[in-house]
Every structure is written in C-alpha cells, then in structure tokens.
Amino acid sequence: MTAQPETESEISEDLSDPRDQIVNYLSPLRAFAISLTRNVAAADDLVQDTIVKAWTKIDKFTPGTNMQAWLFTILRNTFYSDRRKHRREVPDPDGIHATKLSVKPDHDGRLAFSDFRAAFDQLSVEHREVLILVGGSGFTTEEAAEMMGVAEGTVKSRTNRARKRLAELMGLADGESVLIGGFDAATPNSQDAA
C-alpha cells in the first residue's frame, strides 16, 4: 500500500490529471460511506457510484480546490438521492408483489374482440338482435319481447340459442369467457355489438 500525500497541494504537484487524485481518497470515502449506510456492501456500492460520477464529471472539479470535499459532497448527495428513490420502492425479495401486478397485454383484448366480432356477424339477425337487447343493453326478456313484438318465451329461447351458437362459433366451452376477467362472450356489450 502506498503512503497517501499529506496535503492537497502535494497531491496536485504529484499528479497532473485530477482523475489520478481520486484513488488517494478511497479509504476516507469508504469510511464515510460506512458511517452513512451502516452496511459494508452498501458502502462499497456507494463509493463505486461516487467514483463513477466523479470520473465522468471531472470537468466540474476546479483544480486547486479540495478534492476530498468535492468527492464527499458527491457521495453524500448520491446517498440521499438513493434513499429518496428507495423510499418509493416496495421491497419484494420473493417476487410475490410483482406477480400480482402483471396484466394481460392490450393486444389480447383486441384479438379476442376481433374473434367475437367475426362470430357475432355470423349470427342470424334475430340472434344478434336478442343478444344486443338482453345481453348488451340489459333489457329484461319481457321488455325485449315487447320491443320485438314477440312472446317472452320466444325471447328466452332465442337468447339461449344465440348464446350457444356464439360460443360454438368462438370455440368456447359452456360459460367460458373470452378473456379471464373480460366480458362474457354470450352477453356482448351493446357498444361492442353495434
């Protein structure tokens, strides 16, 4: 291990590039980092981040000024910036929280809707009409029967057959939804079906 120069002026005389001076302050930087973090591994990471920042921003250092104070300021600011950033983060070492945050990509919904639309267009006019009224618009079978000018039993029968046919066209099992948590293929939204 080499002996460290005693004063800033001796360091400046020994080395021409300010970057070459940084190595002389590793021990004091590490001690300061340990006092802030209370963790040797975290302190070493903090010193490394400080050195990288100092190295890349060496043009901000004014030759002839106190290099140690400049490095300590960078280390301190890095430490507090990291603390602010980590305060907003949620610790999740096992990944349990992250798995709950996953969402299906949007394109799955668009693809499912395209499949639904193609199948819905293959239904007869009567079946589309009854699904829009009862399934999509939320009318009761009695209200739909009155609007269509048919018996209530006819509306129930058409609704049942239309739902089954739509499920067949889409290749769905009884009661299966197009998307998990999505709309039920048998009861389209009126906007989707219109």
N, C-alpha and C positions, 0 to 999 in steps of 0.2 A: 504494500500500500504506500502510495507516495504522500509526502507531507504536504499539507494544504498551506498555501500562502497566507500570511498573517493579515494583510490589509488589501483593500480593493485596489489601491494604486499598484501594489506588487503584482496582482493578478493582471491588471491592464498592461503592465510592462511586459509580462511573460507571454501573453497571447495577443495576437492581433485581431482575430475574429471573435466577436462576443460569444458565438456559439461554443467556442472552445472553453469558455469560462464556466459554462453550465455544470459540467461534471464536478467541479470543485464544491458545489453546493448540494450534492445528492444527500449526504448524511444529515445536514440540518433540515433539508426539505422532508426527508423521511421521518425524522423525529417530530417535526411539526405536524405532518400528516397523521402520524400515530396518535398524537395528542388530540387531534380533531375527531378522528374516526373511531378510536379505541379498538381498532382491529388491524392487525399487521397486513393481512391480504388486501383489505380495502385501502389501507395507506399506500401500499405499493402500487395499486392501480391508480390512486390519486396522484402520486408522484409521476407515474408514467404519463398520465394525461397532461400534467403540468409541463413536463419536459417537451412533449409533442407540441403543445400550444406555444411555449416559449420559442421552440425551434422554428416553427412556421411564422411566428410574429416577431422575429428578432429585429426586424426593421423598426419596430415600435420602441425598442430599447434605446435610450440615449447613452452613448458611450461616455464614461466618466462618472455616471451616476451609480447608485448602489444596486448591483446586480442581484444580491440576495434579497433585498426588499422587493424588487420587481418580481422575482420568482415566487416569493412568499405571497405577494398580492395575487398572482395568477392562481396559485394553489388554493388560497382562501376563497377566491371567487368561484373557482371550479367546484370546491367542496359545497358551498352554499347553493350553487346552481343545481348540482346533483341532488341535494336534499330537497329542494323545491320540486324538482321533477319526480323524485321517488315518492313524495308525499301524495301525488295524484295517482300513483300506480297501486294496483291491487296485488298483494303477494299471492301467488298461485303456484307453489312449487310442484304440486301433483297434477296440474292442468285441469282440475275439476271445474273451476270457474270458466276457463276458456272453452271447454266443451259445451257449456250451456249457452255461450254467446254465438255459436255458429248459426248461420242462416242459410237457407237454400238460395242458390243463385237466382236472379230475376229471370234468366232465360228459361228456367224450368217452368215457370208460370206461363210465360208466353208460349212455350211449346205445348203445354197442356191445354191452354186456351185455343190454340190452333187446332189441336185434335178435337176438342169439344165443338168448336165452330163447324168443322167439317162433318162431324157426326150429326150435329143438330140440323144442319142443312139437308141431310138425307131423310129426316123425318117427314111424315106427311104434314100437310097444312094444319089438319085438326090436332095432331100431336104437338106441333110447335105452339099452336095457339093455347092449348090447355096447359102446357108447361110454362109458358110465359105468364099466363093469368094466375094459375095456382102456385107454381113453383117460384117464379121470378118476382111477380108483383105482390104475392102474399094474399090474394083474394081467397075467400073460403070457397068450397065447392058449390055452395048454394049461390053465392054472388056470381061465380063464374058461369054457372048454369043459366042464371037469369040473363047475363050479358050475351051468352052464346045462343040462347033461345032453345036449350035442350033440357032434358031431365037431369036432376042432381046425380042419379045413378050413372048416367052416361058420362058425366064429367069425371066421376070416380074411376070408371072403367077406362076411359081414355087416358087419364093421368097415370094409372097403373101400367097400362100397355106402353105408353110413351116413355116412361122411366125405364122399363125393362128393355125396350128397343134401343134407347140411347146408351144404356150400359152395354148391351151387346155390340153395338157399333164401335164403342170405345174399348171393348175388351176388358170390361171391369166385372168383378165378382159382385154379388148382391151386397148393396150398401157401401161398397168401396168408393172412396173419394178420389178424385183426380190427383190431388196433392194432399199430403198429410197436413192437416190444419187448413186446407183450402176449401173451396166451395164443393158442395156435393154435386156430382155430375148430373144427377137426376133432377136437381132443383136449381136451374140456372138463374142467375141474376137477370132482371129484366133488361138491364143495360147491356149485359153480355149477349143476350139472345136477340136483342132488337136489331 
